[in-house]
Amino acid sequence: MPEPIILTKQMTEQIFDSAAKSYDRVGPRIFSQFGERLVEQMPLARGAHVLDIATGKGAVLLPAARRVGAKGHVTGIDLSGKIIEEAERIMRAEGLTNVELRKMDAEHLEFPDQSFDVVACAFSLFLFPNMEAALQEMHRVCKPGGYVAMTNFHKTTPFFDPAFSILIQQFTAYQARIVMPQQVSFTAQEMEELLGRFGFGSIKTHGEINDIIYASAEDCWGFVLTLPPGATMLSMSEETRERFKDEYLAKLRAVSCPDGLHLSLGVIYTLAKR
């Protein structure tokens, strides 16, 4: 079997550009849901300045902008220009004037030192080829006494199980798989050790297991295409992709319940002080 291909920044940009319109809009809007929960745990004062890294369509950005108020400011950055365009459309529709969106690489933040009261990063550490550089940058732009707030997939359970375990098995059978540049899920201890190495302290973690329900196998397939594994499908010929899809949907239907397809998702929330 050929060696798996490691996801590059160019691939990441391509997959999220392709998925921009449907991202977090197929099935339950889980990233918006977890974004709200992350913001609830942030020590956000009115007037605070927040940076949201890998903002997507504003799952964290939107509730944070509401919390900090008109005198506060939230900046969202993302590697995908198309998803930034979608986020801008959403922010305009919400009438928010305390938001700025910029296309930017998380490993090279274009901000002065100590610019933000809170730096947020939701479900993105595993996408950064140089995660250490991204964490160093988060520490650099965070004010002393400020915070970094994160969500990551929790190692307590395989993420999006059983849909993703079935997907990985099928990738193996097709001898086609693009893997993430970093580990995808973390334990509380791993998060504490990781952030501690980059100068953060007072680290608090909270884990939870969620039951995510997709109305149909087709909805789950549409969701998968908006995420990094979609890069593997995009690398296939159209004929191969259609065959892969038919086989995958059949397997998802086999494990579905009368009310839909249930997926287990562990999430770990982390808050640390600069």
C-alpha positions in Angstrom: 0.0 0.0 0.0 1.4 3.5 -0.8 2.4 5.8 2.0 -0.4 8.2 3.0 -0.1 11.8 1.8 0.2 14.4 4.6 -2.3 17.3 4.3 -0.6 20.5 3.2 -1.6 24.1 3.7 -2.5 24.2 0.0 -4.8 21.2 0.4 -6.4 22.7 3.5 -7.1 25.9 1.6 -8.6 24.0 -1.3 -10.9 21.8 0.8 -12.3 24.8 2.8 -12.6 27.0 -0.3 -14.6 24.2 -1.9 -16.7 23.7 1.2 -17.2 27.4 2.0 -20.9 27.6 1.3 -22.0 24.4 2.9 -19.5 24.3 5.8 -21.4 23.9 9.1 -24.7 24.0 7.2 -25.1 20.3 6.4 -26.9 18.4 9.2 -26.7 19.8 12.8 -24.6 22.9 13.0 -22.2 21.4 15.4 -19.3 23.9 15.1 -21.7 26.8 15.9 -23.0 24.8 18.9 -19.5 24.2 20.3 -18.4 27.7 19.4 -21.1 29.1 21.7 -20.0 26.8 24.5 -16.4 27.8 24.2 -17.3 31.5 24.3 -19.4 30.9 27.4 -16.2 29.7 29.2 -14.1 32.6 28.1 -13.5 35.4 30.6 -14.7 38.1 28.2 -15.2 41.6 29.5 -17.1 44.3 27.5 -14.6 46.1 25.4 -12.2 43.1 25.1 -10.1 42.4 22.0 -10.3 38.9 20.7 -8.5 36.9 18.0 -10.2 33.9 16.5 -7.8 31.6 14.7 -9.2 29.4 11.9 -12.5 31.2 12.3 -14.4 29.4 9.6 -17.8 30.9 9.3 -17.6 32.5 12.7 -18.7 29.8 15.1 -16.6 31.5 17.8 -16.4 34.9 16.3 -20.1 35.6 16.3 -20.9 34.9 19.9 -17.6 36.5 21.0 -18.5 39.7 19.1 -21.9 39.9 20.9 -20.2 39.4 24.3 -17.5 42.1 24.0 -20.1 44.7 22.7 -19.7 47.7 20.5 -16.6 48.9 22.3 -14.9 45.6 22.0 -13.4 44.1 18.8 -13.0 40.6 17.4 -10.6 39.7 14.6 -11.1 36.4 12.7 -8.4 34.9 10.5 -8.5 31.8 8.2 -6.4 30.3 5.5 -9.4 30.0 3.2 -10.3 33.2 1.4 -13.7 31.7 0.3 -14.7 30.9 3.8 -13.7 34.4 4.9 -16.0 35.8 2.2 -18.9 33.6 3.6 -18.1 34.8 7.2 -18.1 38.4 6.1 -21.6 37.9 4.5 -22.9 36.4 7.8 -21.4 39.2 9.9 -23.0 41.9 7.6 -26.3 40.1 7.9 -26.0 40.2 11.7 -25.2 43.9 11.5 -22.0 43.6 13.5 -19.6 46.5 13.3 -17.0 45.3 15.8 -15.6 42.5 13.6 -12.6 42.3 11.2 -12.0 39.2 9.0 -8.6 38.6 7.3 -7.0 35.8 5.3 -4.0 34.8 7.2 -1.7 31.9 8.2 -1.9 30.9 11.8 1.8 30.2 11.9 2.6 33.7 10.8 0.2 36.1 12.6 0.4 39.7 11.2 -0.2 41.4 14.5 2.0 43.2 17.0 3.0 41.5 20.2 0.5 41.5 23.1 -2.5 42.7 20.9 -5.4 40.6 22.2 -7.1 39.8 25.6 -8.2 36.4 24.4 -6.9 34.2 21.6 -9.3 31.4 20.5 -8.6 28.4 18.3 -11.4 25.9 17.7 -10.8 22.4 16.3 -7.8 23.5 14.3 -4.5 22.5 16.0 -4.3 19.3 14.0 -4.4 21.2 10.7 -1.2 23.3 11.3 1.9 21.7 9.7 4.0 23.6 12.3 1.8 23.5 15.3 4.7 24.7 17.5 5.0 27.9 15.5 1.2 28.5 15.7 1.3 28.1 19.5 4.3 30.4 19.8 2.4 33.0 17.7 -0.7 32.7 19.9 1.5 33.3 23.0 3.2 36.3 21.3 0.0 38.1 20.4 -1.8 37.4 23.7 -1.5 40.1 26.4 0.1 39.3 29.7 -2.7 38.1 31.9 -4.8 37.3 28.8 -6.1 33.9 27.8 -6.0 31.3 25.1 -9.2 29.3 24.6 -9.5 26.1 22.6 -11.6 23.2 21.6 -10.1 20.0 20.3 -11.3 16.4 19.8 -11.1 14.4 22.9 -9.3 11.0 23.0 -12.0 9.5 25.3 -13.8 8.3 22.2 -13.0 8.0 18.5 -14.3 11.2 16.9 -17.5 11.1 14.8 -17.7 7.4 15.6 -18.7 5.2 13.8 -18.8 7.3 10.6 -15.1 8.2 10.6 -13.8 4.7 11.6 -15.8 3.3 8.7 -14.3 6.1 6.5 -10.8 5.3 7.5 -11.3 1.5 6.8 -12.7 2.3 3.4 -9.8 4.7 2.6 -7.5 1.8 3.5 -9.4 -0.6 1.1 -9.1 2.0 -1.7 -5.4 2.6 -0.9 -6.1 6.3 -0.7 -5.7 8.4 2.4 -4.6 11.9 3.2 -3.6 12.2 6.8 -3.4 15.2 9.1 0.0 16.8 9.9 -0.6 16.6 13.6 -2.4 14.3 16.1 -6.2 14.8 15.8 -7.3 14.3 19.4 -5.9 15.0 22.8 -6.3 14.0 26.5 -6.6 16.7 29.2 -3.0 15.9 30.3 -1.7 16.3 26.7 -3.3 19.7 26.4 -1.9 20.8 29.8 1.6 19.7 28.9 1.4 21.2 25.4 0.3 24.6 26.4 2.6 24.6 29.4 5.6 24.1 27.1 4.7 27.4 25.4 4.4 29.5 28.5 0.8 29.3 29.4 -0.3 28.6 32.9 -3.5 28.1 35.1 -4.6 25.6 32.5 -8.1 24.3 32.9 -9.7 21.5 30.8 -13.2 20.2 30.5 -14.3 17.2 28.5 -17.7 16.1 27.3 -19.2 13.3 25.1 -21.9 14.4 22.6 -24.4 12.4 20.6 -24.7 14.0 17.2 -27.6 12.9 15.1 -27.7 13.2 11.3 -31.1 12.8 9.7 -29.7 10.6 6.9 -26.5 8.9 5.7 -26.5 11.4 2.8 -26.4 14.3 5.3 -23.4 12.7 6.9 -21.6 12.3 3.5 -22.3 16.0 2.8 -20.8 16.9 6.2 -17.7 14.8 5.6 -17.0 16.5 2.3 -16.7 19.9 4.2 -13.9 18.6 6.4 -10.2 17.7 5.8 -11.0 14.0 4.8 -12.8 15.5 1.9 -9.4 16.2 0.4 -9.0 12.4 -0.1 -12.3 12.2 -2.0 -11.3 15.2 -4.1 -8.1 13.4 -5.1 -10.1 10.5 -6.6 -11.5 10.4 -10.2 -15.2 11.1 -10.5 -16.0 7.5 -11.2 -14.0 6.2 -8.2 -15.5 8.9 -5.9 -19.1 7.8 -6.9 -18.3 4.2 -6.2 -16.7 5.1 -2.9 -19.7 7.2 -2.0 -22.2 4.4 -2.8 -20.3 1.9 -0.7 -19.9 4.3 2.2 -23.5 5.3 2.3 -24.5 1.6 2.4 -22.3 1.1 5.4 -23.7 4.2 7.2 -27.3 3.1 6.5 -26.5 -0.3 8.1 -25.6 1.4 11.4 -28.3 4.0 11.3 -31.3 4.1 13.8 -34.9 4.9 13.0 -34.3 8.6 14.1 -31.1 8.9 12.1 -27.4 8.3 12.2 -25.9 8.7 15.7 -22.3 9.8 16.0 -20.3 10.0 19.2 -18.1 13.0 19.5 -15.7 13.8 22.4 -14.8 17.5 22.8 -12.2 18.9 25.2 -12.3 22.6 26.1 -9.1 24.3 27.3 -8.6 27.7 28.9 -5.1 28.8 29.8 -3.6 32.1 31.0 -0.7 34.0 29.4 
